[in-house]
Amino acid sequence: MWEVSICFESAKMAEYFASKINLVIKSCKGISACITLNGQNCVLVAVPKDKEEFARDFVKQKIAECILFFYKKDYIVSKLNFEKPKTTYMNVFLQTLVCFDGEADKHFIEQCLDFDDRVFVDAVVAFKLKFLKKKWEELVSLANENVMYFLSEDSLLELIKFLISNLEHRCYAVNVFSKSDCYFLCDLQGKRIDDFMLEKQGIYEDGSLLSTLVALNPEKIIVHCNKFVKDKLLRNLFSLFPNRIEICK
């Protein structure tokens, strides 16, 4: 068996990470479990030896996504030195900063993850990602220097659209379905999309939906309209993703 433990300071982070790897590890005829060990919150993974290469690459990929999803966002927010307007667009703007150059960040993190039987994620962030932190800080400095854009919703929207246009597409198309007060995202085959930042039970806020679509950045967004899809959401979608929205009634 190949075994590894991935340790986090945050119990919530460990539990979330475990929820995102369980199914794939099971498909490798392996096991995973989230436990507390010597004061650390650890996710234990074990797979048959013939699945080691695949499992090692998969775990590295998910650790990198975890760092971008949690640590990069927290780092960016902590470095912004202006009062952030409490608007939907501001939350979307923060998501565009997190996603900006995300694939390159992810590749760099994966290259830093040279581990045998244990990895301490917080230590990786603290000691191995100084280059990335410097890059993130330069990105935040640009935001701090151009704070006037955030005072007007129109100028903020234009800035967000520019940033989105420079993000890599992570998929071709996403179907947006709604049921009661919850949104679900599916691929073209109708299969639920299981991205790292997606909660399995669905998305409950318009702002969270917009931020998730920024992270996925599909070439096409197919919105299945019913009485639960609000006009304001549609206006925001058309504003943020011009020429990408397809309405299905």
NORCOR-V423137 format. One line per field, one symbol per residue. phi: phi as a letter, one per 20 degrees, with the letter a starting at -180 (. if undefined). psi: psi as a letter, one per 30 degrees, with the letter a starting at -180 (. if undefined). A space follows every 10 residues. Layout:
BEGIN
phi=???
psi=???
END
This chain:
BEGIN
phi=.ecbcddcfe ffffffgffe dgfffffemd cbbdcdclnd eddecbcggf dgfffffffg fffffffffe ffffffffef dcfegecgff ffggffffef lfffgfffff feedcddbcd fffgffdddf ffffffffff gffffdfffe edffffffff fffffdeffe bfbceddcbl dcdcdcefen egfdegeeff eoddcgffff fffffflffc cdeeebfeee fffffffffe cfmdececd
psi=kkkkkjklek eeeeeeeeff feeeeefgha lkkjlkjhfk jkjkkkllef geeeeeeeee eeeeeeeeee eeeeeeeffk glkkkileee eeeeeeeefk geeeeeeeee ffijldfkkj eeeeeeffge eeeeeeeeee eeeefhffff fkeeeeeeee eeeefglkkf lekkkjlkjc gkkkklafgg kkkilegkkf fakfkeeeee eeeeeehlfk jjjjkaffjk eeeeeeeeee ikgfkkkj.
END
